[in-house]
Amino acid sequence: MSDTYQLLSKVDIDEHVEQKKSNYGPSLSYLSWAWAWAYARNQFPDCSYEIERFNGVPYHYDPKAGYLVMTKVTIQNETHEMWLPVMDGNNNAMLDHPYEYQTKNGKRSVDSATMFDINKAIMRCLVKNLAMFGLGLELYAGEDLPSDGSIPQSNEGNAPIAPKNDPATELQKQIKDVVAKLNPANTVKFIDWLKKHNADSIAEITDPKILQAVLGNLKLTLQKEEDDIKAMAKDQSPVDEDKLPF
């Protein structure tokens, strides 16, 4: 596990986590880009980010899929990239023109994207990018979501969020705690697993049997990480101080 990840994953962001209101769901927690960048710069003053450009503009547009923005963050010579679609407040892709879609509760509309929406998506993408280094990563695996606009819509066909007293809630919390201890590679694998199951967070997986299986696998993965570290430390030969170049 890199020193960067170890340090940023332990940063307490609770003081600056805010609530985001949804038009069709509960309030969700997120970390604003300003505080996320301040946390990163405080720990690593030389960190930098780059906004990807496509034919001179800071977004890619597909008439059918919508807008996509991308960022790159570099900390201590380590670079991660991240991408994010431009979405409205209900997690719908925005196009260059307004459109309507049908739900069981009637028709709803999506406004056309403006540069304001694209700018917001870029800065949300930056926050998500920093999470790849460990900063606020738990928000993506826990009950709350960060500022990436990924708002669960239980009335739109997505999995409902488990109520606080539901047995699934404790399992979700335990999963969140284990994920926070994983190395970056295994954390990314967990996020990819969520995506394959059409979930933006573990809160959208509410079947206790599935959660129990996921928790068991994550614990085994964490145990293997710890065993590998111990084995490496045990096999490391002692340093002969007489052979040091200084």
C-alpha positions in Angstrom: 0.0 0.0 0.0 1.5 3.4 -1.0 2.3 6.0 1.6 0.0 8.4 -0.3 -3.0 6.1 0.1 -2.2 5.3 3.7 -2.1 9.0 4.6 -5.1 10.2 2.6 -7.3 7.3 3.5 -6.9 8.2 7.1 -7.8 11.9 6.7 -11.0 12.7 8.8 -13.3 14.5 6.3 -16.4 14.4 8.5 -16.1 18.1 9.4 -16.6 19.2 5.8 -19.0 16.5 4.6 -22.2 18.3 3.5 -25.8 17.2 2.6 -27.0 17.2 -0.9 -30.8 17.3 -1.5 -32.4 15.1 -4.1 -35.6 15.8 -5.9 -36.7 12.2 -5.6 -34.8 10.7 -2.7 -33.2 11.3 0.7 -30.4 13.8 1.3 -27.0 12.4 0.6 -23.5 13.2 1.9 -20.7 14.6 -0.2 -17.4 16.4 0.0 -17.1 19.6 -1.9 -14.3 19.9 -4.4 -12.8 22.9 -2.6 -12.3 21.0 0.7 -11.2 17.9 -1.1 -8.5 19.8 -2.9 -7.5 21.6 0.3 -7.1 18.3 2.1 -4.9 17.0 -0.7 -2.8 20.1 -1.0 -2.3 20.2 2.8 -0.8 16.7 2.8 1.0 17.0 -0.6 1.7 20.6 -1.7 3.1 19.4 -5.0 0.0 17.5 -6.1 -1.6 18.7 -9.4 -4.5 17.9 -11.6 -5.3 18.2 -15.3 -8.6 18.5 -17.1 -8.6 16.3 -20.2 -9.6 18.1 -23.5 -11.2 16.7 -26.6 -10.6 18.8 -29.7 -9.9 21.8 -27.6 -12.9 21.6 -25.3 -13.0 20.1 -21.7 -15.6 17.4 -22.5 -16.5 14.6 -24.9 -20.0 14.6 -26.4 -21.9 11.7 -28.0 -25.4 12.5 -29.4 -26.8 9.3 -27.9 -24.8 8.9 -24.7 -24.3 12.6 -23.6 -21.4 14.4 -22.2 -18.3 13.0 -20.5 -15.6 14.8 -18.6 -12.2 13.4 -17.5 -9.5 14.5 -15.1 -6.0 13.3 -14.1 -4.5 13.8 -10.6 -0.8 13.3 -9.9 0.6 13.0 -6.3 4.2 12.0 -5.7 4.7 10.9 -9.3 1.6 8.6 -9.1 -1.1 9.5 -11.6 -4.8 8.3 -11.6 -7.4 9.3 -14.1 -11.1 9.5 -13.6 -14.2 10.1 -15.8 -17.7 11.2 -15.1 -20.8 11.8 -17.2 -22.6 15.2 -17.0 -25.8 14.4 -15.1 -28.8 16.3 -13.7 -29.8 16.1 -10.1 -31.6 12.8 -10.7 -28.7 11.0 -12.2 -29.9 11.4 -15.8 -27.4 12.0 -18.6 -27.7 15.5 -20.1 -27.7 16.1 -23.8 -27.3 19.2 -25.9 -31.1 19.5 -26.0 -33.8 18.9 -23.5 -35.7 15.6 -23.5 -38.4 13.7 -21.6 -38.6 10.2 -20.3 -41.4 8.1 -18.9 -41.6 6.7 -15.3 -44.3 4.9 -13.5 -45.1 8.2 -11.8 -45.4 10.1 -15.1 -43.2 12.0 -17.5 -40.1 13.8 -16.3 -37.8 16.1 -18.2 -34.1 16.7 -18.4 -32.8 20.1 -19.3 -30.0 20.6 -21.9 -26.5 20.8 -20.5 -24.9 24.1 -20.1 -21.3 25.1 -19.3 -22.4 25.4 -15.7 -23.3 21.7 -15.6 -20.1 20.7 -17.4 -18.1 22.8 -14.9 -19.8 21.1 -11.9 -19.2 17.7 -13.4 -15.5 18.5 -13.9 -15.1 19.5 -10.2 -17.1 16.5 -9.1 -14.8 14.3 -11.2 -11.8 15.8 -9.5 -13.2 14.8 -6.1 -13.8 11.3 -7.4 -10.3 11.3 -8.8 -8.8 12.2 -5.4 -10.8 9.3 -3.9 -8.6 7.0 -6.0 -5.7 8.1 -3.8 -7.8 7.3 -0.6 -9.3 10.7 0.2 -13.0 10.2 1.1 -13.0 6.8 -0.7 -15.3 5.4 2.0 -18.1 7.7 0.7 -18.3 5.6 -2.4 -18.5 2.3 -0.6 -20.8 3.3 2.3 -24.3 4.5 2.7 -23.6 8.0 1.4 -22.4 9.1 -2.0 -19.9 11.8 -2.7 -20.4 14.7 -5.1 -20.5 12.6 -8.3 -24.2 13.0 -8.7 -24.8 9.3 -8.4 -28.2 9.5 -6.6 -30.1 6.2 -6.0 -33.6 6.3 -7.3 -35.6 3.6 -5.5 -38.8 4.7 -7.4 -37.1 4.4 -10.7 -36.2 0.7 -10.6 -32.9 0.9 -8.7 -32.3 -1.1 -5.6 -33.7 0.6 -2.5 -31.5 1.9 0.3 -31.7 -0.2 3.4 -33.4 1.5 6.4 -31.1 2.2 9.4 -32.7 -0.6 11.5 -32.6 -3.2 8.7 -30.2 -6.1 9.3 -28.5 -5.2 6.0 -27.3 -1.9 7.4 -24.9 -3.5 9.9 -23.4 -5.6 7.1 -23.0 -2.6 4.9 -21.2 -0.8 7.7 -18.8 -3.7 8.2 -18.1 -3.9 4.5 -17.4 -0.2 4.4 -14.9 -0.6 7.3 -13.1 -3.5 5.6 -12.9 -1.7 2.2 -11.3 1.3 3.9 -8.4 -1.0 4.9 -7.8 -2.6 1.5 -5.0 -1.6 -0.8 -5.8 0.6 -3.8 -5.9 -2.3 -6.3 -8.4 -4.4 -4.3 -10.4 -1.3 -3.6 -10.7 -0.6 -7.3 -11.8 -4.2 -7.8 -14.5 -3.8 -5.3 -15.8 -0.6 -7.0 -15.7 -2.4 -10.3 -17.8 -5.2 -8.7 -20.4 -2.7 -7.7 -20.5 -1.3 -11.2 -21.1 -4.7 -12.7 -24.1 -5.1 -10.4 -25.4 -1.7 -11.4 -24.7 -0.2 -8.0 -22.9 3.1 -7.1 -22.5 2.2 -3.5 -22.9 -0.9 -1.2 -26.0 0.8 0.2 -27.8 -0.3 -3.0 -27.1 -3.9 -2.3 -29.7 -4.9 0.4 -29.9 -8.7 0.3 -28.4 -9.9 3.6 -27.2 -13.1 2.0 -25.3 -11.3 -0.8 -23.9 -8.8 1.7 -22.7 -11.6 4.0 -21.0 -13.3 1.1 -19.3 -10.0 0.0 -18.2 -9.3 3.6 -16.7 -12.8 3.8 -14.8 -12.4 0.6 -13.5 -9.0 1.6 -12.3 -10.2 4.9 -10.4 -13.0 3.2 -8.9 -10.5 0.8 -7.8 -8.3 3.6 -6.3 -11.2 5.5 -4.3 -12.2 2.5 -3.0 -8.7 2.2 -1.9 -8.7 5.8 -0.3 -12.2 5.4 1.6 -11.1 2.3 3.0 -8.1 4.2 4.1 -10.3 7.1 5.7 -12.8 4.7 7.6 -10.0 3.0 8.8 -8.6 6.3 9.9 -12.1 7.4 11.8 -12.9 4.2 13.6 -9.5 4.1 17.3 -10.0 4.7 19.0 -7.8 7.4 20.9 -4.9 6.1 24.7 -5.0 6.3 25.6 -1.5 7.4 29.1 -1.9 6.1 27.8 -2.2 2.5 25.6 0.9 2.6 26.8 3.6 0.1 26.8 6.3 2.7 
